[in-house]
Amino acid sequence: MLPKVALLIPAAGSGERFGAPIPKALVQLSGRTLIEHAVLNLGAIASQIIVAAPAGFEDKFRELLGDAVTVVTGGATRTKSVKIALESVDSDVNYILVHDAARPLASTELAANIISALASGEVAVIPALNVSDTIKEVDVSNYVVATPNRERLRAVQTPQGFARETLIKAHMQNIEATDDGALVEAMRGKVKIIAGEERALKITNPDDLAAALKYLIPSGSSDIRTGVGVDAHAFSTDQKRELWLAGLLWENEIGVDGHSDGDVAAHAICDALFAAAGIGDLGSNFGTSKPEYAGASGERLLGETLKLIATAGFGIQSVAVQIVGNRPKIGPRRLDAIAKISQALGGAQVSVTATTTDGLGLTGEGKGLGAIATALIVRSGS
């Protein structure tokens, strides 16, 4: 009989370092959230999947992941979230994989290699990459105190695999660690390292999201670049301020403050395109130092961005934008928004999605709107 495997994904972190107005696990990568990618890539090897979601976002995770995934409320730390998820593991599970949603592209093959090592008798197996940089240990004043031999250093990844009882005992110690392998080490357990993979990179900031996009692009000789843009604006106190979003006027809605019309979707897309082409950002191209763009529409800024991208020698392959806010309701006008943005960008392929933050943060409290965009561009003639 094949061993039964449970997949635990602690995804309760806020992702503050990423700078998004939503939990990082809900940030989109090529049309899917990070948590969806993680479950799709590793779910096939597991008979049970348990995800620890941020408090207040449980229903959103259930909506995304479906009935096959058990969603529990995570804790204040990664270790606490794993411990909570452990309580829901079926009694007949042999091995447990613990995986970070921040590594959405780790492959099924990597997980299978970990399970194979566990089946051969190991009790804890973690993937890792060789360290190519020289590493320095420093004191609190940033003076070097040691230079470890990098031949013996590894950069650890997830998923990490454990015999069921080993992981349970490790978490009974009630200590905190940045990965579960360290908990096994703390009780003097043997932790086996196997080869990791480059695509299991960790997404900590928008640049990492752009790097991950490259693994989802079909291989070829084209010079393809990726970029990520994030924008947010607070709702105006001026009751007469119009709301412009995704190139559309939203009647009977109060707008947001900004140098231009405050179209967060358009602005995030522009920033993503600039980042991909390496030609500055929204501020340097259309900021307050350029009065000609005061009050400019999102549609105009998209058109101007298209010209700048073309001048830099690139064509736009596709853009995707995720709008974050309680209002307006995007669904009824989503196709109109896609058409408007695509037209402004010369017919580029466009994806528009929307989400809320369930009462949390600037957008969740109804104080403003945010947007996260990704862009793929290709060098003209390549």
Secondary structure, 3 states (H helix, E strand, C coil): CCCCEEEEEECCCCCHHHCCCCCHHHCEECCEEHHHHHHHHHHHHCCEEEEEECCCCHHHHHHHHCCCEEEEECCCCHHHHHHHHHCCCCCCCCEEEECCCCCCCCCHHHHHHHHHHHHCCCCEEEEEEECCCCCCEECCCCCEEECCCHHHCEEECCCEEEEHHHHHHHHCCCCCCCCHHHHHHHCCCCCEEEECCHHHCCCCCHHHHHHHHHHHCCCCCCCEEEEEEEEEEEECCCCCCEEEECCEEEEEEECECCCCCCCHHHHHHHHHHHHHHCCCCHHHHHCCCCHHHCCCCHHHHHHHHHHHHHHCCEEEEEEEEEEECCCCCCHHHHHHHHHHHHHHCCCCEEEEEEECCCCCHHHHCCCEEEEEEEEEEEECCC
